[in-house]
Amino acid sequence: MYRPYATLAGYNAWANAKVYAAAATLSDADYRADRGAFFRSVHGTLNHLLVTDRIWMRRFTGEGETYKRLDLVLFEELDGLRAAREAEDARIVGYAAGLSDADLAGAIRYSRVSSAEVFEQPLAPALDHFFNHQTHHRGQVHALLTGLGAAAPELDLLYYHRDSGSGASRKVEDATR
């Protein structure tokens, strides 16, 4: 059975590993350079993604830290950020693998970081947002890497399916379309 959230969690971890490997090729100055992105730099954007993933995972599970700002820098050094990212990705993969149909039919309640208003949100659309948000900001990092002259990785979901064997995609000899 196809489990889209487990697939997206696996893809997320795979894509993050590729982005972090590319970021590690940058000089420290380039890694931190304000390039006009919403969170300014590769460093700022990668930290933002970790902050927001932790915020959403707390909303989903009730466990984890709370944060009052979306632009927090949790880790100054890439190595520490990368280790925290890998741990969070493992947490996300485990959570998504355990989701049942009943869980997906349920809802979560949360307040936004910027206000005390409480929202109730069906879980499945919240997960859609969660994984889309990651892709959105990874795309920004990808553009920053390209602009800095780094070899930006191929992050298409179909590449993940091929690399992981999770999709039915396979290379064939017949080149007809």
N, C-alpha and C positions, 0 to 999 in steps of 0.2 A: 504494500500500500504506500502511496506517495504521501509523505508527511511534510507539507511545505515549510512549517516553522522549524522543524529539525534540519531541513535542507538549508534554509536561510541562515540558521545559526552556524552550521558547518561552513557555509560559504563565507559568512562574516569572519570567522576565525582564519580561514584560508586567505581571504583578501587582506585582512589586517596584517598577517605575517608577511605577505608580499610588499605591502606599503611600508611596513617598518624596515624591511630589508633594504628597500630603495632609499628610505630616509637615512639609514645608517651610512650610505655612501656620500652624503653631503658633508661639507665642512660644517663646523659648529656655527660659523657666521651665517652660512646659507640656511641652515636648519632653523635658525632664530630670526632670520631677516623678515622684516615687515614687508610683505609683498602685496598689500592691499586687500587681502582676503578678509572675510568677516571676523575671523579670529586671528588675523594679521599674518601668521606664519605657519609653517609646517608644525613647529613646536606648539603653538597655541591651538591649532585645530586638532591635533592628536590628543592634547590634554582635554579639550572640550568633549571630544567623543567619549573619552573614558568617564568624564564627569556625568555626561548625560546617560550613558549606558548604566552607570551605577544608580542614577536617579530612577530610571525606568525599572531596573531590576528590583529596587526596593519597593516600588509601586506594585510590581507583579508578585513579589514573594513576601513582602513585609520585613525582609532582612537586608541589612547593609547600612551604610552611612547616609546621612542627609547632607545636602549642600544648599547654600543660599545664593549661589551665583553660578552662572553657566560658563563664565570665562576664567574659572579658577585654574591655576597651574598647580597640579597635584605633584608633579615630578619635574624637577629642573633638568635632570639628565635623561637622555634617551634610553639608556640601559634600564634604569629604574622604571620608566614609563612603559617600556616594552615588556618587562617582567609582569607588571601590573595588568597590562593589556592581555597578555597570555592567560593570566589567572582569571580575569573577567570573562574572556572568551570561553574558557573551560566551564565557567559557571553558567554562561548563557547556553552553551551546547547541552549541558546537563539538564537545565531547566526545560528547554524546548523538547528534548527527548522524552521528558516525563509528562508532557501535556496530554490530557485526555480530551475526548469530545465534550465531556461535561465541563472541563476547565474552559475550553474555548467558547462554550455557550454562556459562560459566566461574565461577570463584570468586576471592575476594580473601582475604587474610590481614591481620589488623590487631590491634592492642591498643587497648583503650579508653584514654581520657585519664586515667581515674581508677585504672587498675590495669595491671600488667604482663602480665596474662593475654593469651594470643594466641588469637584466634578465626579460624575459617575460615567464610566466609559466601558462599553462592552470590550472584553479582553481581546478578541480576534482583531478588531480594527486598531486597537492600541498596539498590538504586535506588528501589524502592517506598518504603522507609523514608526515604530522602533527600528525595524529593519530598513525601512526606506530612509530614515534619518541618517543611519550609518552610511548607506550608499551615497547619499547627498554629500556628506562631508568628506568621505573618502574621495569622491570625485573632485572636490576642491583641492585636497592634498595632491591628487594626481596632476591637476593643472599646475599647482605650485611646483611640483617636481619637474614637470616638463619645462616650465618657465625658467627653472634653475639649471637646466641642461642635464638633469639626471635621467637615467633610463627608467621611465615610468612603466610599471608592470601592466600586463594585460589582465584586466579584472572582470571580464565578461563571465556571467553566471555559467554559460555553457562550458567555458574552460574549467571551471570548478567541477562541473559534472564529469568532464572527461578525466581530469586529474584524480578525482576521488572515486571514480567508478559509480557514483550515485545516480547518474542518469543513464539512459539506455543508448546514449550517443556512442558511436564507434566509427572509426575511419574505415572506409571501404575503397577498393581499387577502382571501381567504376566511377568515372568523373562526370557522368551525366547527371543533370539536376532534375 
